[in-house]
Amino acid sequence: MDRLEVAHRRLHNQHLSGPPLPDPGAVVRHLGASQAQEYAMARWSLGQRTTGADDAAVQALLDSGAILRTHALRPTWHFVAPEDVRWIQALTGTRVRQLSRYYERQSGIDEELVDRATAVVAEALQGGNHLTRTEVQDVLARAGIEASGIRLAYLLMAAELAAVVVSGVLRGKQRTYALLDERVPPTPPLDPDEALAELTRRYFVSHGPATVKDFSWWSSLTLTQVRRGLALVGESLTSVEVDGVAYWFAPADAPRRDHSPTVHVLQGYDEYGVAYTEGRSALNIADRVIAPASTNQVIQPLVLDSQVVGWWRRVVEREEIVAEPHLAVTLDDAQKHAVRAAFDRLAAFAGVPVRVELDS
């Protein structure tokens, strides 16, 4: 196996190539979690791995609670399946809080304040109340807790990581918070080893081939925990050495590659791009300079035959989306056609035209 095969296996295992998954909920369950802070484009990450799920369908699943959006795994937003949220938070929530300690201290947050704020918010959400961030801020203020900006964000994150608070319904254009115990029926708990084994298996099956350091970064687990997780799953995973580094994955023959050229336009935090650290070079084997270091844009990758060859800027206008590709390679006519086809798929998902500003 070489790094190019690593990249193609990842495309296949993440269901960007090969058979799509049946629905967006299946995507989230398969991936374990899908990074989701850029809310509008994060929904595209789910839709493009399915057949026929458009943006409205993904939003309906989020409103119904069939998919949840919460802080998990790392100090950032993720989509998580309802049946997984409690055991994932129990396994990784403490580690994520540890990673946030510096910023909590800078904001004057200690455990006593976290406990008080979480209790106040939980009481306000009881009875099916779904509150916006501004409404939560007002609730805390009435209880004598000043919280705004980063301080409010970290107090709410602590409540999410404790599996008390989770995403609610969309109210107009505003997202809300809800009480997790009212949003998600009770689920059988997993003991720590069961949870560790399940998350380990989920990651390497869906994201592999990947390294121990990749999984440690993705999950916030220590290297010791990751190695224990690999021991727990046993022969359900295997490893191969590529350029002197061990890559873990579910045993399988190399998948059939998509017809070349095939293009994928990804959101800036799609799992194909962000779920790796040590193993990230497999996405850009030629080591191309994709974007200037000074760029102030979220880098939304443009992937050609498994390799990142550029990025694209999304501009939402009144009746259309304008896509501005910035390429590190020169495309031939067939590749340009593949780029336009990829944006056509985005247009079908979004339900609005996407105009591609691509040199002809």
ZATOR-599336 format. One line per 5 residues: their letters; for each residue x, y negated, z negated of N, C-alpha, C. Coordinates in pm, whole numbers, plus 50000, padded with zeros to 5 digits. Atoms other than C-alpha are relative to their C-alpha. Layout:
BEGIN
A> X:Y:Z:X:Y:Z:X:Y:Z  ...
//
This chain:
BEGIN
MDRLE> 50085:50119:50000:50000:50000:50000:50089:49875:50000  49931:50128:50002:50121:49648:50080:49901:49891:49958  50087:50106:50049:49981:49308:49985:49882:49973:50094  50112:50019:49909:49768:49286:50299:49890:50100:49971  50102:49903:50036:49592:49608:50206:49937:49964:49866
VAHRR> 50057:50048:50127:49551:49473:49852:49890:49900:50028  50099:50104:49970:49369:49172:49997:49874:50060:50063  50117:49941:49934:49142:49382:50222:49920:50087:49903  50073:49922:50100:49057:49618:49937:49920:49907:49908  50073:50095:50085:48961:49318:49724:49876:49947:50072
LHNQH> 50118:50044:49924:48735:49183:49998:49890:50104:49995  50097:49892:49999:48566:49521:50015:49940:50021:49861  50048:49972:50136:48542:49576:49638:49915:49886:49945  50084:50113:50042:48398:49228:49587:49878:49984:50090  50114:50001:49908:48146:49298:49867:49991:49873:50083
LSGPP> 49994:50101:49896:48259:49012:50085:50014:50065:50137  49999:49921:49878:48326:49278:50346:49932:50133:49970  50068:49873:50020:48158:49612:50401:49855:49981:49961  50143:50007:50032:47808:49690:50274:49970:49893:49894  50039:50098:50102:47638:49401:50089:49929:50068:49885
LPDPG> 50077:49952:50115:47478:49445:49749:49853:49963:50018  50143:50019:49970:47097:49459:49726:49942:49867:49957  50057:50125:50048:47037:49138:49534:50104:49927:49915  49902:50076:50076:47218:48859:49343:50026:50054:49860  49977:49940:50131:47163:49030:49008:50098:50115:50006
AVVRH> 49906:49890:49983:47347:49334:49137:50142:49948:50020  49867:50061:49983:47636:49106:49238:50060:49968:49864  49949:50039:50131:47668:48971:48885:50036:50123:49917  49970:49879:50078:47648:49316:48727:50125:50069:50053  49883:49934:49942:47906:49454:48970:50129:49926:49963
LGASQ> 49880:50078:50029:48154:49171:48915:50030:49992:49850  49983:50018:50143:48102:49171:48539:49963:49859:49958  50034:50142:50017:48078:48790:48555:50053:49928:50123  49959:50077:49883:48110:48529:48829:50011:49854:49961  49976:50137:50047:48264:48188:48764:49904:49904:50068
AQEYA> 50118:50072:49952:47998:47921:48801:49990:49856:49954  50019:50138:50047:48083:47568:48695:49950:49905:50109  50056:50080:49890:48012:47416:49041:49866:50063:50036  50126:49926:50004:47647:47508:49006:49941:50029:50138  50064:49979:49870:47515:47456:49359:50077:50100:50085
MARWS> 49920:49910:49917:47802:47632:49532:50021:50135:49933  49988:49871:50068:47829:47903:49266:49888:50093:50040  50111:49915:49955:47489:48027:49378:50032:50063:50136  49958:49946:49871:47637:48074:49726:50089:50123:49982  49915:49884:50027:47895:48314:49578:49916:50126:49982
LGQRT> 50089:49885:50018:47605:48542:49482:49929:50033:50129  50076:49977:49880:47406:48497:49800:50080:50062:50112  49924:49950:49886:47689:48569:50041:50044:50145:49984  49968:49859:50021:47744:48912:49886:49876:50090:50012  50125:49926:49986:47384:49017:49955:49947:49983:50142
TGADD> 50070:50018:49873:47151:49047:50253:49866:49932:49974  50131:50064:50003:46869:48797:50277:49968:49916:49877  50027:50083:50118:46899:48620:49940:50041:49857:50029  49966:50139:49977:46877:48246:49993:50011:49925:49867  49975:50080:50120:46942:47962:49750:49880:49998:49908
AAVQA> 50122:50004:50082:46581:47945:49633:49983:50131:49923  50014:49870:50067:46584:48317:49552:50097:50010:49883  49903:49997:50110:46902:48282:49343:49953:49912:49886  50048:50090:50104:46757:47983:49157:49882:50061:49924  50115:49936:50067:46436:48177:49086:50047:50104:49900
LLDSG> 49946:49901:50093:46642:48455:48926:50061:49934:49878  49944:50074:50114:46822:48201:48710:49887:49944:49912  50112:50053:50077:46491:48040:48606:49930:50109:49920  50069:49890:50068:46343:48378:48515:50084:50064:49891  49911:49936:50096:46645:48477:48310:50056:50133:50048
AILRT> 49943:49877:49945:46732:48769:48540:50150:49986:50023  49857:50034:50001:47071:48598:48577:50016:49886:49902  49974:50105:50099:47217:48384:48300:50126:49923:50039  49880:50082:49982:47468:48100:48317:50043:49952:49862  49953:50033:50134:47680:48052:48010:50151:49996:50000
HALRP> 49856:49994:50016:48034:47998:47889:50037:50140:49951  49959:49865:50035:48203:48338:47875:50136:50027:50062  49870:49953:49951:48541:48508:47926:50110:49897:49988  49904:50111:50011:48724:48176:47954:49920:49875:49965  50077:50120:50035:48632:47822:47847:49939:49932:50123
TWHFV> 50069:50055:49884:48418:47773:48158:49873:50080:50025  50128:49939:49970:48078:47863:48302:50016:50127:50082  50009:49878:49920:47999:48209:48436:49853:50041:50013  50124:49925:49991:47696:48392:48568:50023:50136:49936  49990:49872:50070:47633:48700:48352:49862:50065:50004
APEDV> 50127:49927:50004:47366:48971:48358:49946:50002:49857  50057:50005:50136:47123:48961:48061:50043:50118:49914  49965:49883:50080:47204:49317:47952:50146:50004:49960  49856:50000:50029:47576:49233:47943:50043:49887:49907  49952:50123:50063:47584:48895:47774:50042:50021:49855
RWIQA> 49967:49987:50142:47584:49009:47410:50131:50074:49978  49877:49925:50025:47859:49270:47436:50122:49929:50058  49887:50077:49948:48076:49048:47655:50040:49891:49902  49967:50104:50098:48051:48764:47403:50061:50060:49874  49944:49936:50120:48118:49002:47113:50145:50040:50023
LTGTR> 49865:49954:49970:48429:49132:47289:50098:49885:50021  49906:50104:49957:48578:48809:47423:49977:49864:49936  50034:50133:50051:48406:48519:47245:50101:49944:49902  49901:50047:50099:48655:48499:46958:50127:49953:50068  49880:50040:49927:48946:48486:47201:49978:49866:50071
VRQLS> 50028:50125:49931:48780:48207:47400:50000:49884:49901  49996:50103:50104:48726:48009:47081:50144:49967:49962  49859:50024:50031:49095:48053:47001:50066:49912:50105  49945:50080:49892:49183:47909:47341:49949:49856:49995  50061:50133:50005:48960:47609:47262:50036:49924:49873
RYYER> 49976:50060:50131:49096:47533:46914:50060:49861:50010  49933:50130:49991:49320:47248:47020:49899:49890:50031  50097:50101:49959:49036:47061:47190:49892:49982:49893  50095:50014:50110:48800:47135:46902:50059:49910:49891  49938:50083:50103:49048:46986:46656:50007:49854:50044
QSGID> 49993:50137:49948:49095:46681:46880:49865:49931:49992  50136:50056:50005:48717:46634:46867:49942:50003:49859  50048:49998:50139:48693:46676:46489:49905:50114:49971  50090:49885:50016:48524:47017:46512:50070:50104:49913  49953:49887:50081:48573:47277:46237:49887:50103:49992
EELVD> 50098:49892:50004:48389:47599:46156:49872:49959:49929  50120:50045:50072:48153:47432:45910:49909:49921:50095  50079:50079:49906:48043:47185:46179:49938:50089:50107  50053:49907:49899:48006:47464:46437:49878:50073:49945  50112:49926:50060:47783:47661:46199:49878:49910:49983
RATAV> 50112:50093:50018:47570:47355:46115:49934:49967:50133  50054:50039:49870:47531:47247:46477:49927:50115:50067  50064:49884:49939:47451:47598:46596:49865:50027:49936  50127:49978:50070:47181:47636:46330:49896:49896:50039  50093:50107:49962:47026:47298:46419:49946:50023:50141
VAEAL> 50041:49978:49862:47020:47375:46790:49909:50122:50010  50081:49878:49996:46883:47726:46735:49858:49973:49951  50133:50032:50052:46595:47590:46527:49921:49917:50100  50069:50086:49904:46514:47326:46790:49953:50077:50124  50034:49923:49881:46503:47588:47067:49893:50106:49974
QGGNH> 50096:49895:50032:46269:47825:46882:49863:49970:50061  50134:50015:49944:45929:47889:47032:49999:49975:50150  49994:50015:49855:46044:47885:47393:50033:49861:50047  49957:50133:49958:46173:47529:47393:50129:50010:50080  49879:50007:49918:46423:47472:47673:50039:49852:50007
LTRTE> 49961:50139:50016:46617:47151:47610:50119:49965:50089  49887:50049:49923:46845:46946:47833:50115:49963:49904  49886:50037:50085:47191:46849:47709:49972:49871:49924  50033:50125:50068:47067:46498:47633:49904:50024:49884  50095:49970:50108:46779:46639:47429:50068:50072:49885
VQDVL> 49923:49934:50106:47018:46865:47239:50081:49896:49922  49924:50105:50066:47234:46563:47166:49912:49921:49904  50092:50073:50087:46931:46380:47026:49961:50082:49877  50033:49911:50113:46837:46681:46809:50113:49999:49898  49885:50001:50091:47188:46690:46663:50013:49865:49930
ARAGI> 49990:50133:50062:47186:46313:46603:49899:49984:49887  50101:50010:50106:46862:46339:46405:50038:50083:49877  49951:49919:50112:47033:46602:46190:50129:49944:49941  49880:50065:50054:47322:46365:46125:50130:50049:50061  49880:49949:49933:47565:46529:46367:50021:49918:50127
EASGI> 49968:50079:49881:47721:46288:46615:50072:50091:50099  49939:49913:49899:47799:46476:46935:49970:49944:50138  50014:50045:49861:47858:46345:47284:50126:50039:50074  49883:49972:49919:48095:46407:47570:50061:50136:49970  49928:49876:50023:48361:46668:47499:49957:50065:49869
RLAYL> 50040:49944:50130:48250:46708:47136:49870:50081:50015  50125:49928:49977:47900:46805:47245:50025:50126:50083  49972:49885:49914:48037:47035:47516:50059:50115:49920  49936:49893:50075:48253:47229:47270:49910:50056:49891  50097:49947:50096:47978:47257:47009:49901:50093:50068
LMAAE> 50092:49913:49927:47741:47399:47269:50070:50126:50048  49926:49882:49958:48011:47629:47401:50015:50099:49885  49988:49911:50116:48065:47767:47051:49869:50075:49975  50130:49934:50017:47691:47840:47026:49976:50104:50108  50012:49901:49892:47703:48018:47362:50088:50122:49971
LAAVV> 49907:49890:50025:48008:48224:47268:49955:50087:49883  50055:49924:50112:47829:48329:46949:49872:50074:50038  50120:49933:49948:47544:48462:47168:49873:49949:49931  50118:50064:50056:47294:48217:47018:49925:49922:50108  50056:50089:49899:47238:47981:47312:50040:50050:50138
VSGVL> 49972:49958:49863:47216:48052:47685:49922:49908:50093  50066:50088:49904:47086:47889:48004:49848:50019:49998  50146:49997:49989:46718:47798:48034:49957:49971:50142  50053:50027:49866:46498:47697:48326:50052:49866:50049  49966:50128:49940:46587:47420:48567:49879:49907:49989
RGKQR> 50107:50099:50014:46380:47111:48488:50030:49884:50094  49962:50096:49897:46379:46895:48798:50140:50034:50050  49860:49973:49964:46751:46863:48864:50086:50023:49876  49924:49985:50124:46848:46907:48499:49996:50144:49951  49991:49867:50059:46970:47234:48354:49972:49992:49851
TYALL> 50039:50000:50140:46855:47335:48009:50066:50115:49924  49953:49894:50090:46955:47549:47712:49879:50068:49937  50106:49921:50062:46743:47825:47559:50060:50088:49892  49956:49908:50104:46760:48061:47265:50020:50138:50062  49970:49873:49934:46927:48383:47380:49905:50110:49954
DERVP> 50086:49892:50050:46717:48606:47154:49858:49992:50054  50131:50013:49936:46401:48467:47316:50009:50022:50151  49980:49988:49855:46546:48480:47667:50029:50143:50042  49953:49865:49966:46688:48834:47655:49951:50099:49895  50044:49899:50098:46519:49135:47491:50120:50067:49934
PTPPL> 49890:49930:50067:46729:49329:47238:50058:50109:50090  49930:49898:49922:46988:49551:47403:50084:50085:49907  49919:49915:50088:47174:49849:47253:50142:49944:49991  49864:50053:50015:47504:49727:47109:50104:50102:50047  49885:49917:49969:47837:49860:47230:50103:49982:49890
DPDEA> 49893:50018:50097:48111:49933:46981:50119:49940:50073  49890:50073:49935:48439:49746:47045:50072:50080:50108  49931:49920:49899:48606:50033:47230:49912:50023:50124  50090:49984:49886:48298:50093:47448:49997:49873:50084  50003:50127:49928:48286:49724:47536:50131:49977:50075
LAELT> 49870:50018:49936:48658:49711:47609:50014:50089:50123  49992:49909:49888:48639:50017:47832:49909:49955:50115  50095:50041:49896:48334:49884:48018:50050:49877:50074  49952:50120:49932:48483:49541:48089:50124:50032:50084  49881:49959:49925:48812:49700:48197:49959:50070:50129
RRYFV> 50045:49928:49882:48634:49936:48433:49933:49903:50098  50073:50093:49914:48407:49660:48568:50097:49912:50080  49909:50091:49932:48695:49428:48646:50080:50070:50110  49912:49937:49903:48925:49673:48822:49922:50067:50113  50083:49945:49893:48642:49842:49015:49958:49889:50097
SHGPA> 50054:50107:49915:48508:49509:49144:50106:49904:50052  49898:50098:49963:48825:49298:49161:50131:50064:50045  49875:49936:49969:49097:49556:49214:50026:50010:50150  49883:49980:50085:49364:49611:49315:50043:49870:49931  49960:50115:50079:49474:49377:49038:50095:50046:49891
TVKDF> 49898:49966:50099:49740:49364:48770:49948:49983:49859  50033:50016:50142:49731:49381:48393:49992:49852:49965  50001:50144:50030:49815:49010:48379:49881:49931:50064  50120:50056:49938:49535:48932:48624:49879:50018:49909  50116:49971:50085:49278:49100:48399:50009:49926:49868
SWWSS> 49983:50072:50126:49423:48944:48086:49957:49854:50016  50039:50140:49978:49383:48597:48235:49850:49989:50022  50142:50007:49967:49035:48668:48372:49912:50017:49877  50084:49961:50113:48901:48812:48046:50033:49927:49871  49945:50060:50124:49106:48616:47787:50046:50106:49900
LTLTQ> 49952:49896:50090:49198:48952:47632:50153:50001:49997  49855:49990:50010:49553:49012:47510:50049:50114:50089  49942:49891:49922:49789:49233:47708:49988:50132:49926  50018:49877:50079:49769:49484:47423:49860:50055:50017  50138:49956:49979:49390:49496:47456:49981:50056:50140
VRRGL> 50015:49953:49862:49414:49533:47834:50059:50139:50016  49937:49868:49988:49653:49825:47806:49918:50106:49928  50087:49905:50069:49425:49989:47552:49876:50029:50085  50114:49980:49913:49132:49936:47788:50032:50096:50113  49960:49909:49894:49321:50112:48066:50014:50143:49948
ALVGE> 49990:49867:50059:49396:50402:47833:49862:50060:49974  50134:49952:50029:49027:50425:47740:49927:50048:50125  50073:49959:49879:48903:50447:48100:50066:50119:50069  49934:49878:49952:49158:50717:48182:50011:50007:50151  49977:49973:49858:49156:50866:48530:49896:49937:50092
SLTSV> 50094:50069:49913:48863:50657:48653:50068:49885:50076  49919:50099:49929:49130:50404:48755:50137:50061:50031  49865:49958:49966:49463:50456:48924:50083:49876:50030  49914:50114:49972:49762:50235:49000:50100:50034:50108  49897:49986:49897:50013:50180:49276:50094:49881:49986
EVDGV> 49903:50108:50011:50330:49974:49282:50013:49929:50135  49986:50083:49880:50342:49689:49535:50100:49890:49969  49894:50100:50022:50657:49477:49554:50043:49998:49853  49950:49989:50136:50759:49605:49211:49900:49970:49891  50105:50033:50097:50426:49523:49042:49892:50106:50007
AYWFA> 50105:49898:50004:50161:49775:48929:49863:49935:50021  50135:50046:49971:49815:49717:49077:49903:50114:49968  50098:49902:50043:49513:49897:48926:49871:49984:50079  50124:50002:49923:49194:49992:49110:49932:50136:49988  50072:49872:49999:48929:50262:49145:50050:50083:50118
PADAP> 49946:49917:49891:49067:50554:49349:49903:50007:50117  50083:49995:49879:48938:50538:49707:50092:49985:50120  49927:50022:49876:49060:50556:50064:49993:49852:50037  50002:50139:49953:49147:50227:50226:49872:49975:50078  50127:50026:49931:48819:50068:50346:50023:49958:50145
RRDHS> 49994:50050:49862:48746:49998:50710:49994:49848:49995  49995:50146:49999:48834:49637:50780:49895:49944:50095  50094:50068:49911:48587:49393:50930:50066:49972:50135  49950:50038:49868:48620:49313:51299:50075:49868:49989  49920:50123:50000:48888:49049:51354:49968:49918:50126
PTVHV> 49989:50078:50122:48846:48757:51343:49869:49995:49922  50113:50020:50090:48612:48738:51043:50038:49891:49901  49973:50114:50088:48585:48422:50836:49900:49999:49885  50085:50022:50117:48448:48364:50485:50026:49858:49949  49987:50131:50063:48380:48014:50354:49954:50015:49856
LQGYD> 50023:49973:50141:48401:48029:49977:49981:49871:49922  50003:50112:50094:48311:47799:49694:50133:49993:49926  49869:50023:50059:48602:47656:49500:50038:50094:49889  49971:49911:50112:48569:47899:49210:49949:50141:50027  50041:49864:49967:48472:48214:49396:50099:50100:49940
EYGVA> 49916:49898:50064:48600:48531:49230:50115:50047:50089  49892:49955:49911:48805:48618:49539:50124:49912:49984  49887:50090:50016:49022:48315:49471:50048:49984:49858  49961:50042:50135:49016:48255:49097:50026:50114:49903  49996:49890:50096:49018:48602:48941:50138:50061:49983
YTEGR> 49865:49942:50002:49394:48655:48975:50103:49892:49965  49884:50088:50023:49718:48502:48853:50123:50063:50063  49881:49932:49948:50008:48739:48907:49976:50055:50141  50029:49939:49870:49834:48903:49205:49941:49905:50102  50065:50096:49911:49715:48581:49372:50069:49991:50136
SALNI> 49926:50017:49874:49987:48587:49641:49945:50087:50112  50057:49915:49896:49800:48865:49824:49901:49925:50088  50095:50078:49923:49554:48599:49943:50068:49904:50097  49925:50094:49916:49827:48390:50107:50141:50054:50019  49872:49930:49986:50102:48627:50211:50102:49914:50074
ADRVI> 49910:50086:49924:50249:48373:50454:50047:49879:49919  49963:50111:50089:50279:48124:50164:49980:49865:50069  50032:50126:49934:50114:47849:50365:49966:49892:49898  50044:50114:50081:50066:47504:50215:49855:49971:50041  50143:50008:49965:49686:47500:50203:49947:49858:49987
APAST> 50048:50137:50020:49627:47151:50066:50111:49920:49934  49898:50083:50066:49849:46858:49963:49984:50003:49850  50005:49997:50147:49939:46860:49596:49922:49882:49944  50067:50121:50049:49787:46512:49567:49850:49999:50025  50142:50003:49968:49442:46612:49692:49915:49998:49873
NQVIQ> 50089:50014:50115:49160:46520:49456:49874:50084:50017  50118:49919:49971:48915:46774:49601:50009:50135:49932  50005:49859:50037:48802:47106:49463:50035:50081:50125  49954:49926:49883:48981:47349:49694:49905:50117:50026  50094:49896:49960:48709:47554:49863:50066:50079:50112
PLVLD> 49917:49928:49903:48898:47830:50046:49925:50036:50128  50046:49947:49874:48851:47918:50409:50088:50121:50029  49927:49872:49993:48948:48283:50450:49982:50061:50138  49999:49936:49869:49043:48438:50783:50064:50138:49987  49948:49862:50006:49081:48819:50790:50077:50025:49869
SQVVG> 49952:49978:50138:49146:48827:50410:50098:49894:49951  49898:50097:50040:49398:48539:50410:49945:49858:49996  50040:50140:50011:49340:48182:50293:50083:49919:50100  49931:50076:49895:49423:47962:50593:49963:49853:49998  50039:50139:50010:49269:47636:50482:49896:49982:49891
WWRRV> 50107:50030:50096:49003:47470:50273:49898:49912:50071  50102:50081:49937:48684:47282:50343:49932:49911:49897  50068:50099:50083:48508:46979:50205:49852:50002:50036  50146:49997:49982:48131:46979:50157:49944:49862:49968  50064:50131:50018:47940:46654:50204:49850:50019:50021
VEREE> 50146:49985:49992:47567:46662:50129:49939:49869:50047  50069:50118:49948:47374:46417:50345:49850:50023:49992  50143:49998:50023:47004:46346:50360:49932:50123:50059  50069:49890:49933:46903:46616:50607:50093:50113:50042  49906:49896:49961:47215:46828:50645:50119:50001:49905
IVAEP> 49871:49992:50067:47541:46943:50494:50107:49987:50107  49886:50013:49909:47860:46832:50665:50116:50079:49941  49884:49920:50042:48147:47082:50643:50123:49951:50074  49877:50052:49942:48495:46942:50699:50115:50096:49971  49887:49908:50022:48753:47220:50741:50135:49928:50012
HLAVT> 49862:50049:49996:49118:47138:50670:50089:50124:50010  49935:49873:49970:49330:47411:50827:50152:49988:49996  49855:49991:50002:49691:47516:50775:50052:50079:50119  49963:49924:49880:49689:47713:51102:49924:49942:50119  50072:50036:49878:49587:47651:51462:49913:50119:50041
LDDAQ> 50094:49893:49967:49278:47852:51557:49984:50014:50150  50038:49979:49861:49208:48013:51890:49848:49995:50011  50144:50016:49980:48860:48009:52043:49919:50102:49921  50074:49898:50073:48753:48338:51886:49997:49969:49851  49994:50035:50142:48863:48220:51542:49910:49880:49970
KHAVR> 50091:50113:50019:48678:47890:51585:49854:50046:50000  50136:49944:49997:48365:48085:51675:49969:50068:49867  50020:49932:50129:48412:48293:51358:49979:49899:49887  50020:50105:50100:48441:47974:51151:49857:49947:50007  50137:50052:49985:48115:47841:51293:49897:50103:49954
AAFDR> 50093:49895:50044:47945:48176:51232:49993:50007:49847  49999:49998:50146:48053:48166:50866:49918:49884:49944  50079:50113:50047:47904:47819:50823:49852:50016:50035  50140:49969:49970:47587:47938:50997:49938:50085:49889  50050:49918:50112:47553:48196:50719:49973:49913:49877
LAAFA> 50023:50093:50110:47590:47919:50462:49873:49919:50024  50120:50078:49968:47321:47717:50642:49874:50082:49976  50116:49914:50022:47081:48012:50634:49973:50016:49851  50017:49989:50144:47143:48047:50260:49944:49870:49941  50039:50129:50058:47107:47676:50182:49864:49952:50049
GVPVR> 50127:50044:49945:46801:47631:50403:50005:49862:50063  49982:50129:49931:46944:47314:50563:50111:50018:50102  49893:49987:49901:47162:47266:50870:50136:49966:49941  49863:50031:50035:47538:47270:50824:50073:49961:50127  49926:50051:49883:47728:47056:51074:50150:50015:49972
VELDS> 49859:49973:50020:48088:47171:51114:50083:49903:50083  49912:50093:49930:48341:46903:51200:50133:50070:50026  49884:49919:49963:48589:47133:51370:50047:49958:50136  49946:50040:49870:48821:47026:51647:49970:50109:50102  50034:49902:49897:48706:47196:51967:50118:50024:50093
//
